[in-house]
Amino acid sequence: MTGHEMAWLGRRLARSGFRPVRFPYSSLRASVAENAASLIRFCARHGPESAHIVAHSLGGLVVLRALYDAPDLPVARIVLLGTPVAGSGVARRLSSRRWARPLFRMSLGEGLAGGARIPHECRNVGVIAGTRSLGFGRLSGALSHANDGAVAVAETTLPGAGDAIRMPTNHIGLLLSREVAVRCCRFLHDGTFAEPGSEAGTL
């Protein structure tokens, strides 16, 4: 994950007054724990000021592990986009196939198969799940309920999260949707996905 996949969302965040800095990591050569350690060092290099984090899919597991390992990490608010917090049925199913095993080998036992390390306090974390079932994951046969084509809505559930909503987009669309970007900005500014005067979002 070079960070370039976040470019479109990053431009929208920048227009809302944020200064995005992309964090690249390797899902093929490093484990979730190793990538989390890299993220901790990455945050330290950018100074002691609190930062927000927006993470997509496996990246969210890396962020949660970083906060578990370093609870004093200077992070203000976090938005997880389509992150399989409870594990990924698609990853478990595909990892049993020889051709796909290398794609998941480094991350399966540290979150994608379940058992992700979750920080004790998650009130500063918002969760967005996609509901448009369009994507390669459908071919695995592991998705039967509401999903984004790669991750089931139920798999994104984070106990104690500050807010959680569903959006009518697929897994990749979470990075491209204008409305998702608007909701991200709203949570980073206000700690809720809801518009002022409305009820907080819910899964």
TORBA-172759 format. One record per residue (C-alpha): residue number from 1; residue in one letter; x, y, z. Coordinates in pm, 1 decimal, decimal comma. Example, Ala and Ser with C-alpha at 12.3 -4.5 7.8 and 13.67 -1.06 7.14 Angstrom:
# residues 2
<vexke nr="1" rest="A" X="1230,0" Y="-450,0" Z="780,0"/>
<vexke nr="2" rest="S" X="1367,0" Y="-106,0" Z="714,0"/>
This chain:
# residues 203
<vexke nr="1" rest="M" X="0,0" Y="0,0" Z="0,0"/>
<vexke nr="2" rest="T" X="190,5" Y="302,2" Z="-130,9"/>
<vexke nr="3" rest="G" X="-52,0" Y="562,2" Z="0,1"/>
<vexke nr="4" rest="H" X="-142,5" Y="670,9" Z="-351,1"/>
<vexke nr="5" rest="E" X="-473,2" Y="484,1" Z="-321,6"/>
<vexke nr="6" rest="M" X="-568,0" Y="751,2" Z="-63,3"/>
<vexke nr="7" rest="A" X="-483,6" Y="1044,2" Z="-294,6"/>
<vexke nr="8" rest="W" X="-837,8" Y="1127,6" Z="-404,9"/>
<vexke nr="9" rest="L" X="-968,0" Y="1126,6" Z="-48,0"/>
<vexke nr="10" rest="G" X="-661,1" Y="1319,8" Z="63,7"/>
<vexke nr="11" rest="R" X="-734,5" Y="1602,4" Z="-179,8"/>
<vexke nr="12" rest="R" X="-1086,5" Y="1631,1" Z="-44,2"/>
<vexke nr="13" rest="L" X="-957,9" Y="1638,1" Z="313,7"/>
<vexke nr="14" rest="A" X="-711,3" Y="1910,2" Z="215,2"/>
<vexke nr="15" rest="R" X="-992,3" Y="2122,2" Z="74,8"/>
<vexke nr="16" rest="S" X="-1157,2" Y="2094,7" Z="417,7"/>
<vexke nr="17" rest="G" X="-852,3" Y="2245,2" Z="586,5"/>
<vexke nr="18" rest="F" X="-652,2" Y="1935,1" Z="678,0"/>
<vexke nr="19" rest="R" X="-291,2" Y="1868,5" Z="574,9"/>
<vexke nr="20" rest="P" X="-280,9" Y="1501,6" Z="472,1"/>
<vexke nr="21" rest="V" X="40,9" Y="1303,5" Z="502,9"/>
<vexke nr="22" rest="R" X="29,2" Y="954,2" Z="351,4"/>
<vexke nr="23" rest="F" X="170,3" Y="653,0" Z="534,2"/>
<vexke nr="24" rest="P" X="291,8" Y="372,1" Z="302,9"/>
<vexke nr="25" rest="Y" X="324,3" Y="15,6" Z="427,7"/>
<vexke nr="26" rest="S" X="369,4" Y="-334,3" Z="288,2"/>
<vexke nr="27" rest="S" X="96,3" Y="-590,8" Z="346,2"/>
<vexke nr="28" rest="L" X="300,9" Y="-857,7" Z="166,3"/>
<vexke nr="29" rest="R" X="640,3" Y="-823,5" Z="336,9"/>
<vexke nr="30" rest="A" X="545,8" Y="-710,4" Z="688,8"/>
<vexke nr="31" rest="S" X="295,0" Y="-821,7" Z="951,3"/>
<vexke nr="32" rest="V" X="27,8" Y="-602,2" Z="1109,1"/>
<vexke nr="33" rest="A" X="245,7" Y="-567,3" Z="1419,5"/>
<vexke nr="34" rest="E" X="551,0" Y="-466,5" Z="1213,7"/>
<vexke nr="35" rest="N" X="350,7" Y="-213,1" Z="1015,0"/>
<vexke nr="36" rest="A" X="204,7" Y="-78,5" Z="1340,0"/>
<vexke nr="37" rest="A" X="556,7" Y="-28,0" Z="1474,7"/>
<vexke nr="38" rest="S" X="643,0" Y="160,8" Z="1155,2"/>
<vexke nr="39" rest="L" X="334,3" Y="378,2" Z="1201,1"/>
<vexke nr="40" rest="I" X="435,8" Y="459,9" Z="1558,3"/>
<vexke nr="41" rest="R" X="779,4" Y="570,6" Z="1434,4"/>
<vexke nr="42" rest="F" X="615,8" Y="761,5" Z="1146,8"/>
<vexke nr="43" rest="C" X="399,2" Y="957,6" Z="1392,0"/>
<vexke nr="44" rest="A" X="701,4" Y="1029,4" Z="1613,0"/>
<vexke nr="45" rest="R" X="894,6" Y="1173,3" Z="1317,0"/>
<vexke nr="46" rest="H" X="612,2" Y="1418,4" Z="1252,4"/>
<vexke nr="47" rest="G" X="636,0" Y="1569,0" Z="1598,7"/>
<vexke nr="48" rest="P" X="440,8" Y="1557,6" Z="1924,0"/>
<vexke nr="49" rest="E" X="131,2" Y="1735,0" Z="1792,9"/>
<vexke nr="50" rest="S" X="-190,5" Y="1535,2" Z="1785,6"/>
<vexke nr="51" rest="A" X="-293,5" Y="1413,9" Z="1442,5"/>
<vexke nr="52" rest="H" X="-605,9" Y="1258,3" Z="1295,5"/>
<vexke nr="53" rest="I" X="-587,1" Y="929,3" Z="1105,3"/>
<vexke nr="54" rest="V" X="-810,1" Y="803,8" Z="823,9"/>
<vexke nr="55" rest="A" X="-747,8" Y="438,3" Z="739,8"/>
<vexke nr="56" rest="H" X="-893,5" Y="202,5" Z="481,8"/>
<vexke nr="57" rest="S" X="-943,4" Y="-174,4" Z="512,2"/>
<vexke nr="58" rest="L" X="-631,9" Y="-352,5" Z="646,8"/>
<vexke nr="59" rest="G" X="-483,0" Y="-12,6" Z="726,7"/>
<vexke nr="60" rest="G" X="-739,1" Y="21,8" Z="1003,3"/>
<vexke nr="61" rest="L" X="-607,7" Y="-295,2" Z="1168,7"/>
<vexke nr="62" rest="V" X="-258,2" Y="-145,8" Z="1155,3"/>
<vexke nr="63" rest="V" X="-384,3" Y="171,8" Z="1324,2"/>
<vexke nr="64" rest="L" X="-570,9" Y="-17,3" Z="1596,6"/>
<vexke nr="65" rest="R" X="-262,3" Y="-230,2" Z="1666,5"/>
<vexke nr="66" rest="A" X="-46,5" Y="84,2" Z="1686,4"/>
<vexke nr="67" rest="L" X="-281,7" Y="233,9" Z="1945,2"/>
<vexke nr="68" rest="Y" X="-286,9" Y="-95,8" Z="2136,1"/>
<vexke nr="69" rest="D" X="93,8" Y="-106,2" Z="2147,9"/>
<vexke nr="70" rest="A" X="137,2" Y="268,1" Z="2210,3"/>
<vexke nr="71" rest="P" X="-173,2" Y="399,5" Z="2392,4"/>
<vexke nr="72" rest="D" X="-6,8" Y="739,3" Z="2437,8"/>
<vexke nr="73" rest="L" X="33,6" Y="788,6" Z="2063,0"/>
<vexke nr="74" rest="P" X="-64,4" Y="1152,0" Z="1991,2"/>
<vexke nr="75" rest="V" X="-374,2" Y="1078,2" Z="1784,6"/>
<vexke nr="76" rest="A" X="-687,1" Y="1290,4" Z="1816,0"/>
<vexke nr="77" rest="R" X="-956,6" Y="1120,6" Z="1604,2"/>
<vexke nr="78" rest="I" X="-960,7" Y="821,0" Z="1371,4"/>
<vexke nr="79" rest="V" X="-1191,1" Y="713,8" Z="1090,0"/>
<vexke nr="80" rest="L" X="-1189,4" Y="351,2" Z="975,7"/>
<vexke nr="81" rest="L" X="-1321,5" Y="282,6" Z="625,0"/>
<vexke nr="82" rest="G" X="-1428,6" Y="-75,9" Z="559,3"/>
<vexke nr="83" rest="T" X="-1189,4" Y="-217,8" Z="818,2"/>
<vexke nr="84" rest="P" X="-1253,7" Y="-586,0" Z="906,9"/>
<vexke nr="85" rest="V" X="-1215,6" Y="-532,7" Z="1280,8"/>
<vexke nr="86" rest="A" X="-1375,2" Y="-870,7" Z="1355,3"/>
<vexke nr="87" rest="G" X="-1175,7" Y="-1049,2" Z="1084,9"/>
<vexke nr="88" rest="S" X="-1237,6" Y="-1104,8" Z="715,1"/>
<vexke nr="89" rest="G" X="-1435,4" Y="-1402,9" Z="591,5"/>
<vexke nr="90" rest="V" X="-1311,1" Y="-1332,8" Z="240,4"/>
<vexke nr="91" rest="A" X="-946,5" Y="-1341,8" Z="353,7"/>
<vexke nr="92" rest="R" X="-999,5" Y="-1664,5" Z="547,0"/>
<vexke nr="93" rest="R" X="-1168,3" Y="-1829,7" Z="249,6"/>
<vexke nr="94" rest="L" X="-916,4" Y="-1715,6" Z="-10,9"/>
<vexke nr="95" rest="S" X="-612,7" Y="-1791,8" Z="205,2"/>
<vexke nr="96" rest="S" X="-697,4" Y="-2161,2" Z="172,3"/>
<vexke nr="97" rest="R" X="-625,2" Y="-2138,2" Z="-200,1"/>
<vexke nr="98" rest="R" X="-263,1" Y="-2171,0" Z="-301,3"/>
<vexke nr="99" rest="W" X="-264,1" Y="-1888,4" Z="-556,4"/>
<vexke nr="100" rest="A" X="-404,7" Y="-1638,3" Z="-302,6"/>
<vexke nr="101" rest="R" X="-216,0" Y="-1748,9" Z="9,2"/>
<vexke nr="102" rest="P" X="77,0" Y="-1505,1" Z="-38,2"/>
<vexke nr="103" rest="L" X="-164,5" Y="-1209,7" Z="-42,4"/>
<vexke nr="104" rest="F" X="-278,9" Y="-1275,6" Z="314,1"/>
<vexke nr="105" rest="R" X="5,5" Y="-1471,2" Z="474,6"/>
<vexke nr="106" rest="M" X="157,3" Y="-1179,6" Z="668,2"/>
<vexke nr="107" rest="S" X="-170,4" Y="-1037,4" Z="799,9"/>
<vexke nr="108" rest="L" X="-402,5" Y="-1333,8" Z="843,9"/>
<vexke nr="109" rest="G" X="-293,6" Y="-1430,8" Z="1194,4"/>
<vexke nr="110" rest="E" X="-286,1" Y="-1071,5" Z="1319,0"/>
<vexke nr="111" rest="G" X="-631,7" Y="-947,6" Z="1240,0"/>
<vexke nr="112" rest="L" X="-769,1" Y="-1070,1" Z="908,6"/>
<vexke nr="113" rest="A" X="-853,6" Y="-1406,6" Z="1061,9"/>
<vexke nr="114" rest="G" X="-996,5" Y="-1237,7" Z="1370,7"/>
<vexke nr="115" rest="G" X="-849,8" Y="-1160,0" Z="1710,7"/>
<vexke nr="116" rest="A" X="-720,8" Y="-813,0" Z="1621,3"/>
<vexke nr="117" rest="R" X="-556,9" Y="-624,4" Z="1906,7"/>
<vexke nr="118" rest="I" X="-803,7" Y="-347,7" Z="1998,3"/>
<vexke nr="119" rest="P" X="-716,8" Y="-50,4" Z="2221,6"/>
<vexke nr="120" rest="H" X="-917,5" Y="-26,1" Z="2542,3"/>
<vexke nr="121" rest="E" X="-1061,0" Y="316,3" Z="2458,8"/>
<vexke nr="122" rest="C" X="-1221,0" Y="370,2" Z="2116,5"/>
<vexke nr="123" rest="R" X="-1443,4" Y="673,3" Z="2172,5"/>
<vexke nr="124" rest="N" X="-1225,9" Y="876,5" Z="1935,4"/>
<vexke nr="125" rest="V" X="-1277,4" Y="623,1" Z="1653,0"/>
<vexke nr="126" rest="G" X="-1549,5" Y="648,1" Z="1387,4"/>
<vexke nr="127" rest="V" X="-1641,5" Y="356,2" Z="1160,9"/>
<vexke nr="128" rest="I" X="-1780,8" Y="375,1" Z="807,3"/>
<vexke nr="129" rest="A" X="-1904,0" Y="54,4" Z="642,0"/>
<vexke nr="130" rest="G" X="-1998,0" Y="21,1" Z="276,0"/>
<vexke nr="131" rest="T" X="-2317,3" Y="-155,0" Z="168,2"/>
<vexke nr="132" rest="R" X="-2281,1" Y="-182,6" Z="-209,8"/>
<vexke nr="133" rest="S" X="-2197,5" Y="-547,1" Z="-271,4"/>
<vexke nr="134" rest="L" X="-1972,6" Y="-501,6" Z="-571,7"/>
<vexke nr="135" rest="G" X="-1620,4" Y="-641,1" Z="-573,5"/>
<vexke nr="136" rest="F" X="-1387,8" Y="-937,2" Z="-610,6"/>
<vexke nr="137" rest="G" X="-1472,0" Y="-1062,7" Z="-262,6"/>
<vexke nr="138" rest="R" X="-1815,1" Y="-1174,5" Z="-378,3"/>
<vexke nr="139" rest="L" X="-1652,4" Y="-1450,3" Z="-584,3"/>
<vexke nr="140" rest="S" X="-1515,2" Y="-1609,6" Z="-267,9"/>
<vexke nr="141" rest="G" X="-1859,1" Y="-1714,3" Z="-149,3"/>
<vexke nr="142" rest="A" X="-1782,3" Y="-1575,2" Z="197,3"/>
<vexke nr="143" rest="L" X="-2019,5" Y="-1278,4" Z="179,0"/>
<vexke nr="144" rest="S" X="-2387,8" Y="-1339,3" Z="243,3"/>
<vexke nr="145" rest="H" X="-2516,0" Y="-1045,4" Z="446,4"/>
<vexke nr="146" rest="A" X="-2475,8" Y="-668,6" Z="397,8"/>
<vexke nr="147" rest="N" X="-2127,2" Y="-600,7" Z="261,5"/>
<vexke nr="148" rest="D" X="-1917,4" Y="-374,6" Z="38,7"/>
<vexke nr="149" rest="G" X="-1799,3" Y="-648,2" Z="-197,0"/>
<vexke nr="150" rest="A" X="-1498,3" Y="-729,2" Z="19,8"/>
<vexke nr="151" rest="V" X="-1590,6" Y="-678,3" Z="385,7"/>
<vexke nr="152" rest="A" X="-1919,8" Y="-754,2" Z="559,0"/>
<vexke nr="153" rest="V" X="-2081,1" Y="-472,5" Z="756,6"/>
<vexke nr="154" rest="A" X="-2086,3" Y="-696,2" Z="1065,5"/>
<vexke nr="155" rest="E" X="-1708,2" Y="-741,8" Z="1035,0"/>
<vexke nr="156" rest="T" X="-1652,7" Y="-366,6" Z="1073,9"/>
<vexke nr="157" rest="T" X="-1815,0" Y="-350,0" Z="1418,6"/>
<vexke nr="158" rest="L" X="-1585,2" Y="-190,0" Z="1676,3"/>
<vexke nr="159" rest="P" X="-1700,8" Y="-216,3" Z="2039,2"/>
<vexke nr="160" rest="G" X="-1699,9" Y="125,5" Z="2205,5"/>
<vexke nr="161" rest="A" X="-1658,4" Y="322,2" Z="1881,2"/>
<vexke nr="162" rest="G" X="-1754,1" Y="687,9" Z="1899,8"/>
<vexke nr="163" rest="D" X="-1984,8" Y="663,0" Z="1598,4"/>
<vexke nr="164" rest="A" X="-2060,4" Y="423,8" Z="1312,9"/>
<vexke nr="165" rest="I" X="-2254,2" Y="459,4" Z="987,8"/>
<vexke nr="166" rest="R" X="-2325,5" Y="275,2" Z="664,6"/>
<vexke nr="167" rest="M" X="-2270,6" Y="432,2" Z="323,2"/>
<vexke nr="168" rest="P" X="-2408,8" Y="307,7" Z="-13,1"/>
<vexke nr="169" rest="T" X="-2072,5" Y="238,5" Z="-174,5"/>
<vexke nr="170" rest="N" X="-1839,0" Y="-53,8" Z="-230,6"/>
<vexke nr="171" rest="H" X="-1499,4" Y="-121,9" Z="-74,1"/>
<vexke nr="172" rest="I" X="-1290,8" Y="86,4" Z="-315,1"/>
<vexke nr="173" rest="G" X="-1568,1" Y="342,9" Z="-341,9"/>
<vexke nr="174" rest="L" X="-1511,5" Y="430,1" Z="23,5"/>
<vexke nr="175" rest="L" X="-1195,8" Y="607,3" Z="-97,4"/>
<vexke nr="176" rest="L" X="-1365,6" Y="779,5" Z="-391,8"/>
<vexke nr="177" rest="S" X="-1705,3" Y="885,1" Z="-259,3"/>
<vexke nr="178" rest="R" X="-1758,0" Y="1257,0" Z="-203,0"/>
<vexke nr="179" rest="E" X="-2016,5" Y="1186,2" Z="68,0"/>
<vexke nr="180" rest="V" X="-1777,0" Y="955,3" Z="252,3"/>
<vexke nr="181" rest="A" X="-1517,3" Y="1234,5" Z="246,3"/>
<vexke nr="182" rest="V" X="-1775,5" Y="1477,3" Z="385,9"/>
<vexke nr="183" rest="R" X="-1858,5" Y="1237,9" Z="669,2"/>
<vexke nr="184" rest="C" X="-1486,4" Y="1183,2" Z="741,3"/>
<vexke nr="185" rest="C" X="-1430,8" Y="1556,0" Z="772,9"/>
<vexke nr="186" rest="R" X="-1736,0" Y="1591,9" Z="994,4"/>
<vexke nr="187" rest="F" X="-1610,4" Y="1325,6" Z="1234,8"/>
<vexke nr="188" rest="L" X="-1258,5" Y="1467,1" Z="1243,4"/>
<vexke nr="189" rest="H" X="-1396,9" Y="1813,7" Z="1321,8"/>
<vexke nr="190" rest="D" X="-1683,7" Y="1721,9" Z="1557,1"/>
<vexke nr="191" rest="G" X="-1641,3" Y="1361,7" Z="1671,3"/>
<vexke nr="192" rest="T" X="-1965,9" Y="1252,9" Z="1502,9"/>
<vexke nr="193" rest="F" X="-2078,0" Y="1166,7" Z="1150,5"/>
<vexke nr="194" rest="A" X="-2416,4" Y="1329,6" Z="1204,4"/>
<vexke nr="195" rest="E" X="-2507,9" Y="1675,3" Z="1082,2"/>
<vexke nr="196" rest="P" X="-2554,0" Y="1934,6" Z="1358,5"/>
<vexke nr="197" rest="G" X="-2895,4" Y="1888,2" Z="1516,6"/>
<vexke nr="198" rest="S" X="-2944,9" Y="1532,5" Z="1385,0"/>
<vexke nr="199" rest="E" X="-2905,2" Y="1194,3" Z="1549,2"/>
<vexke nr="200" rest="A" X="-2561,9" Y="1028,0" Z="1546,6"/>
<vexke nr="201" rest="G" X="-2513,7" Y="765,8" Z="1278,3"/>
<vexke nr="202" rest="T" X="-2555,2" Y="401,7" Z="1359,9"/>
<vexke nr="203" rest="L" X="-2482,9" Y="60,3" Z="1214,2"/>
